[in-house]
């Protein structure tokens, strides 16, 4: 992973972890279900953005290297598995 991306991903994950703790408190305090759902959906979207950042970095670095080094078939298979998992 590119160093700048790694730093951004780590910062976003820390933010998401804090957000998740806040939602946990909301549940403990019996907050309105719709409010909790809105927050969990926001966390899901934030995780999707992290996924996109990681994937973008992976394509720019690891995948490009794998193609140059003749490991294209294995790399394409890995990407296909990831997309298959994401669609389940």
Order of alpha helices (4+ residues) and beta strands (2+ residues): alpha-alpha-alpha-alpha
